[in-house]
């Protein structure tokens, strides 16, 4: 059913699963083998197979304990010695049916809360989204289409028949729950999805398509990577419950001929294009020479601006806002693995139903999210920033970036030399060779053999902790620990970036094509995947060298880096009206360099890059409330200096 819940088919399945004659013997089985999740100890040395054997032979815990003379060896000794523990374990596994509880259903009905009182608390804590959700759940006048919670959730909460959460994503259940939740499905909904036939059918469809002012479309492809995926078909919908599916043949020339007929639609500047994760579709169509133009509406992006903390995939959105469960892709092509089908292998009728349903649902989500954006006050942000940015990011991903593989190969050799030297220095101090990458072996060397700390910190498993924060605290006093940290840093740099990045270069374009994600970080910050180009190190000289490997396409191009100048500090200066900070910014002074000069007691012009970086940590640490201990660990400052 989802959420870890599994439904069994009654007594026969229980008998088969536990190999018992009667369901009531399950408590004897659990009592014998124990259950760590419920803190049932069980009989020592008795596992699943032995417990089943005992049940078959003796029928129950009591039967086993009455026939210990038939047991042999160590098992006999263990059972006799732990007889009381066995009986206690059975008792713990037994659900009591005679608890002295007086139950009156009326006492447990869920009443509406004091909404006004809760609103006051939410206002004080600035829980704006929770306040809106609470109002929608308990407002009797709220139209169904405006609710962030499905009608099923509302009726449950008001009737006391279920649970709800102000902070979890409503409708985040799985598609298999559709029957129990009462959500609609394709099978229970009126719809008319048509297959566009070749010839006259295509011409008539194209004529109708070009007459629309707003159309939702969805591409079906052979894979998830837009660089390699081929079109299988395209679905269109511009009216709820209706849509069309245009299959695309496998032959590239024939496919191109059909896509070319769609160019007037995709490149029209007057027809709005609607989609879910439009960036993917734009990248796929680009391979067919299509430049998608005109106004666009991405439902995934829209929802990100409405509720950034929720998931934004279409199935969740449909369940949450439309009370509808779309067909799962797994039902169509199977689970990931060698036996998974390609969309091209799926029956054409099933392709049509699945693809057009996606377009139809996305169209309905657009209608729902448009007023929600206005209500959230993010419609301007969506229209003026996020949607135009989507097009820019798609172009960046398609373009990719060149990588100097020869430079990285040379850098890899240099790093290998540096790592080998650090390894040698560590072995010399340790007096023996060991696996530096093994926390257990490293802990024994540092804290048992070298005894660097009187009372070393340990993990929950009793092993010495060699976590970075623990070692960083000790690094200033012990050269071997600094060498270990350097060894780790260079090893990670080499394996994660220097040696790995060349493997990410596309064989056709000879470039790296990362994915920039707009809907991951709730703060609005972009994230990067496959590969992650945002975490390329910059604090150390070796880390900065990795960035040199990203180069322009040729001598006629230049890479330009742009960033906001100390944006958080400028906001702080404006909000606090701190005159010295405002004056410093107005005069063009580098706040981080100025802080470094004061902290490290050097002239402004003598501040090094590392000192400025530490000062930047100080400045932002103050803003975000870092402790003196935390600041000391992140910089070269002593605990006392960090506190001051």
N, C-alpha and C positions, 0 to 999 in steps of 0.2 A: 504493500500500500504506500510505500514511501516513509520517510522519517524513521527508518529502521524497523518498521512494523511489518510482520510477516503473518499471513493468515494460513492456518493449517486446515486440512479437510476432515476435522473431527477425530473421533476415537481411533479409527484405523491408522491414520497417519501418526498419531502419538505412539501407538503400539509399535509401528514400524521404526520410528525414529529412535525410541529408547529401548526397543527390544523387550517390552514388558507385556504381560498378559492383560493387566488392568491399568487404567490411567492413574489410579491412586498409588501405584508402585513407583511413580516418578519421584515422589518425595524420598523414598528409600534409596533410589538411584542417586539423587542429589546429595543425600545425607552421607552416602558411602564415598563418592568421589569429590564432594565439596564443590563450591561455587565461589570463586574469588570475588566476583562482582557483587555478591550479596554477603560477603564475609562469612560464608559457611565453610568451616575448616575441613570437614570430611575426615575419613580414615587415612592416616599416613600410608603412602605407598599404593593407594587404590586409585586407579584412573578409570577412564571410560570403559575399556574392555573388561577390566577386572570387576567393576561394578555390575556390568551387564551379566557377567558369568555368575556372580554371587546371586543376583536377582533370579536368574534362571534356576539355580540350584536350591536356594533357600527361601525365595519369595519375598523377604523383607529384611530390614535391619535386625529386628528381634530374632528372626529365623537364623540369620547368620551368627549372631552372638550365642544362640543356643546350641550351635553345632560347630563350635571352634575346634572340637576334637577331631573333626574331619579335615582341618587345614594342616598344612605342613610348613616346616622351616620358619624363616623370618616373617612370612606373612601371618602365620599363626600367632607369633609373639606380638606383632604389631596390633592385630585385631583385639587380642585379649587385653593388652596394655592400654588400649584406647577405646575400650567399650563405652565408657561414659561419654567420651567425646563423640562417638558415633551416634549415640542416642540424642545428644544435644544438637548435633548437626541435622538429624532428621527433624527435630523439633523446630529448628531455625528455618528449615525448608518448607515447613507446613503452614499453610494459610489458615489462620484461626477463623472459625465461623461463629464463635460464641463470645466474641468480645462484648463486654458490658457497655454498649453504646446505645443511647436512646436517639433514634433517628426520626427527624421530622423534616420532610422535603421542603416545607415552607421556609424553614430556617436557613436553607441553603440557596434560595433563589437570589439571583444577582439583580440588585437594584441599580438604577441609574445613579451615578455619583453626583456630588454637589459640584456641578460643572463650573459655576462662578468661582467657588473657592479654589478649585484646581487651576482655573485660568489665572488667578492671582499668583499662585505659586509658579506656574509656567512663565508668566510675564517676568517675575523676579529672576528666574533662572534663564530667561531668554530662550525657552523651548518653543520657538515659533512653529516649527513643523508639527511637533507633538500637539500643540494647542489646536492647530487646524484639524489634525486627524481626530482629536477628541471631539471637536465640535461636529465633525461629519458623522462620527459613529453614533452620537447621541442626539443629533438633531432630527426631529420627526418631520420637519418641513423640507429637508434637503432632497433635491431631485436625485434620482438614482444615477443619472449620467454624470453627476458632479462628484460622486463619492470616490475616495481613494481606497475604499474597502468594498469588497464585493457584497452584493445584497445578502448573500448567505452569511457572511461574517457579521453584518449588522443585525440580522434577525437572531443569530446565535447569541451575540453579546447582550442584546436587549432581553432575550428570553432566558438567559442564564444557561443555555444549552452548550456553550463552548467557551473557549478562551480567545482573547485577542491581545495584541500588543501594540503599543503606540510607537515602538521603535523597530520592530521586526517588519519585514516586507510582507504585507498582506497578499494573499494569493501566491505565495512562494511554494505551494505544494506541487506535486508532480502530476503529469497528465493522467496517470493511472487512478488518480483520486476523483476523476470527473463524475463518476456515478454517485459517489457518496456526497460530493459537494453540490450536486445539482447543476454543475456548469454545462453549458451547451457544447456540442461538438458538431463536426461537419455532418455526421449522420443524423443529428437531431435538428438541423437548421435548414430552412429553405434556402436554396442557392441555385444559381444557373451559371455553370462554368463551361465555356465552349472552347473547342479545339479549332484553331484557325487552319483551314485547309489550304493547300497550295492552289495557285492560280487565281481564279476569280474571288475565292474566299479571302485571300490575302489582300487583294486590292480593295475590297469592300471594307475590310477591317482597318486598313491604313487610312482610308477616307474618313471613317468614323473617328479614328484616333486623333487625326489632325484637327478635328472640330472641337475637341475638348479643351477646357481651360486649365484643368488639373488632373493628372493621371498618376496613379501609383504603379510602380513596376518592380519586378523582382527577377533577378537572373538565376537560373539553375545551371550549375557547372559540374565539371568532373572532379573538382577538388577544392580545398580551402585556400590554397596559395594562388592569388590572382596572377602571379607571374607565369604559372604553368597551367592553370586551369583553362579548360575549353568550354565554350558555351554549349549547353544541351538544350536550353529553351529559355524563353522570356515570358513572364506572366504580366498581365495588365489588368487593372481594375479602376473604374471611375464611378462606380455606383455600388452601394452596399449590397452584398449577396450576389453580385454578378462580376464576371471577368472573362478574360480570354487567355489562351495559352498558345504561343507560337513556338513549335519545335524547331530546333536548329540542327541540321544534319551534321554527321561526323566529318564528311568531306569538307576540307577547309575552303575550297573555292566556292562550293555550293553554300556553305555557311556564310561566307563573306558577302555573297550576292544577296542573301536575305537580310543581313544586318545593314547592308548599304541602303536597302529600301526603308529602313527605320531611321536613317540619319536625319531626315527632315524633322522628325519628332524629337529625337534626342538633342539636336542642335538648335531647336526652336528657342528663341529668347522670350517667347510669350506664354508657353505652356509650362505650368508648374510640374516638377517631377517630385514624387513622394516615394520614400523608401525607408527601409530599416537597415542601418549600416550602409549608407549610400556609397561610402568611400570604396568599399569592396567592388560594388557594381561599376563604379566609374573606372576603376583600374582594370577590370576585366574588359569593359567595352573599349578602353584605350587601345588594347592589343588588336582590335578590329578597326582601328582608325576612326573611332567615334569620340568626339569631344562633347561631353554632356554640358549643355548650357541652359541658361534661363533660371528662374527662381526654383529653389529646391527646399524640401522639408524632410529632415531625417528624424524619424520618431525616436530613435535611440538617443540622439543628441537632445531632442526636446525633453524627453523624460529625465535625462541627466540634469537638466536645469530645473526641473520640477521637484525631483526627489533624488539628489545625488547619492544618497546612502543605500538606495535599493539596487538590485540587479536590473539590467536594462535589456536583457534578451527578450525576444518577441513572445515566447511562450509565457514567461512570467508576466509580461505586460498585458497580454490577452486575458490571462486568468484574473489578474488584479483589477483591471479597468473595464473589461468587457464581459466578465463572468463566462469565459469561453476557453475551452482547451483545444488548441490546434493539434493536428496530427503530428506525432513525433517522427523525426527523421530516422530514428532507430527502427521504427516499424517499417520504414520503406527500404533502407539499405543495410540494416543490421548494425551491430556494435562494431567499434573500431577493431581492426585486426585483419589478418590475411583473408578472411572470408567475407569482409565487408564489400558490398556491391558499389559500383559507380552509378551515379544517377542515370547514366546512359543505358545501364542494364535494366532499369526499372520499366515496367509496362507503361506505355504511353498514356493510357487512361489514368493510371495512378499518378504519373508525373503531373498531369494536368490538374487533378484534384488537389494534390499537395501544393503545387506552385501557385495556383490561383488563390487558394486559401490564404497563403502567406500575403499575397498582394491585397486581398480583400480585408484581412485582419489589420494590416498596416494602414490601409485607407481609413478604417474605422478608428484606429488609434490616433491618427492625425486629427480627425474631427474632435476627438476627446481632448487631446493635448493643447489644441489651439487656445481655447478659453482658459485652460489651466496655466499656460504660460503667462497670459495676461494677469491672471489672479495672483501668480507668484511674483509678478513684477520682473520677469526675466525674458519677456517677448522681444524687447529691443536688443538685449544681449544675444539672444538666439539669432535674430535676423541680421544684426550688424556685425557680430563678431564670430560666433561659433559656426554658422553656416558658410560664410565666406572662407573661414579658416579651413573648413573641411576640404574645399576645393584646392587650397594651397598645399595642404598636407598630402593630398592624393598626388599632386604634381611632384612634390618632393620625393615621395615614395617611389613613384614611377621613374623619376630621374636617377635616384640612387646616388652613391658617392664613390669616387675612386679610392683605392687603397694601395699604398706603396708596399707591396708584398716583399720586395727585396730588402727594404729598410727594416721591416718587422723580422725578417729572417736574420739579419745582422744583429738586431736588438736582442733576439732570442738567444743568440750565441753569447752576447755580452752578459745577459742575465744569468745564463747557465754558469758562466765563469764566476760571477758575483755570488751566486748561490753556493757553488762549490767551495769558495773561500770562507763564507760564513759557516758552512757545514764543518770545515776543517777546524775553524776557531772554536766552534761549540764542542767538538769532540776533544780538543786539547784541554779545555777547561773541565769537561766532564770526566776525562781520563779513560774514556771508552767510546766506542761507536754504538749508536742506538738509532731507532727510528724517531727522528725529530717530529715527524708528523703524527706520532702516536701520543695522545694526551696522557695515557697511562704510563708509558715509558718515560716521557718527558717529566711527568710529576715525580716519579721515583728518583730520577737523576737530580732534579732541582731541590726537592724537599726531604728526601731520605739520604741520598749520598752526599750532596753538597750542603744540606741543611741551611738553606738560604733564609728560611723563616722559622721562628720558634713554633708558631701555631698556624700552619698552612691551612687555607680554606679548602673544604672538601665539598664534593657534589652529593646529591641525594643517595647515590650508589656507594658512597664511601671512598670514591676516587679523588685524588688531589685535583683541584680545579686549576686548569691552565688557560682559562678564558682570557681574552684580550684585555678586559678591564682589570683583571687580577694581575696579569703580568705587567701591564702598563704602569701600575702603581709601584711596582718593584724595579722597573727598568733603570731608573736613575741611579740606583745603588748597586746594580749588578750587571756587568757588561755582558755576561752570557745571556741574560734575559733580553737585553736590547738586541743582541744578535739573533735570538730566537724570533723576536717580533719582526726584525728585518727579513729573516729567512722566510717567514710566513708571508710577509707582504710581497716579496719578490717572486715567490713561488706562485702565489695567486695571480699576480700580474702576468706572469709568463703563461700559466695554464688557461686563465680565464680570457685574456685579451690577446697577448702577443702571438700565441700559438693557435688560438681559436678563431680569431677574426678572419684569417685567410680562408678558412673552411666555409665562411658565410658568403664568400664572393660568388655571385651568380655566374654559371658557366657561359651563358649567352651574352650577357651585358658586360661581364667582367667588373661588376660593381656590387656594392653592398646595398641591399634594399631593406631598410628597417621599417617597422610599423610604428607610427605615432598614434597613440591612443588618447582620445579626447574625453572618454567617459569612465576613466579608472579612478583617478585621484579626486576625492570629494572637494579638495581645495581649489580645483580648477586647473591645476598644473598638468601639463602633458606628461605622458609616460611613453617609454620606448621599449619595444620587444623585437626579438629575432633579427639582429641581436639588440641588446640594451645598450644604446650609445650614450645614455645619460650618466652612467656610473663610471665612465672612463676616468681613472684617477687624475688629479691635477695638483694635489698637495705636495708631492715629491717630484724630484727632478726626473727620476725614471718613469714615473707616471705621466708626466708631461710629455715625455718622448713618444709615448704611444699615440698621443694626439697628432704628432707630426706625420703619422702614417696616413692620415686622411688628407688627400691632395686634390687640387682642381683637375678638370678633365685634360687640360693642356696649358701651354704657356699664355694663351689668350684669356684665361679665366683666373679669377682670384677668389679665395674663400674669405668671407667677411663675417666676423663675430660681433654680435650686438647684444647688449644686456641692459636692463634697467640699472641705473647707478644708485645703489644703496636705497632701494625703494622703501623697505620696511622702516629704515631710520628716518627717511623723509616724512613718512606718514606719522611716525611717533613725534617728530619735531612739530608737525602741523597740529596734531591733536593736543599735545602738551603745551604748545606755544612757548617752547623753551628757546629763549632769545639767542643763546650762544650757539646752539645747534642750527637754528635758522640762519644766523649770520654766517656760520661756517659753510653751509650749503650755498648761500647766495654768493659767497666769495669764491666758490669753486674749490674749496678745500676738501681734501680726501680725508673723510672722517676716520676710516680705518687706519690710515697711515698716521694720522694725528694721535689716535689712541695708542698705537704701537710706540710712537716716540715717547709718550708719557709713561707707558707701562715698562718699557725696557730702558728708559732713561738714555735715549740716544737722540741725535739731531734728526729732524724730519727728513733731511736729504739722505741720511745714512740708514734709514729703515730698510731691512731686507724683505724679500718676498715672503719668507717664512714668518718673520715677525708681524708683517701686515696680516697674514693669514690667521695667526694666533689672536691678533687684536680684533679681527673680524669675529672670531669665535667668542671673544669677550663681549663685544657689542651685542651680538645676537643672543648670547647667553643671558645677558641682563634683561633683554626684552622678554625672553621666554622662560625666565626664572631658573636658570641652571644653578646648582649648588657650588660652593667653593671646591668641594671634592670633585664634582663632575668637571668643573672648569680646569682644575689642576690636571686631571687625567687627559683632557683634550688638548692641552697646551704644554709649553715648556715651563709654566709657572709653578712655583712651590705652592703648597696649600695655603701658607700665610699670604703670599702675594695674590693668589686668587681671591682670598677672602677680602683683602684690602681693595 
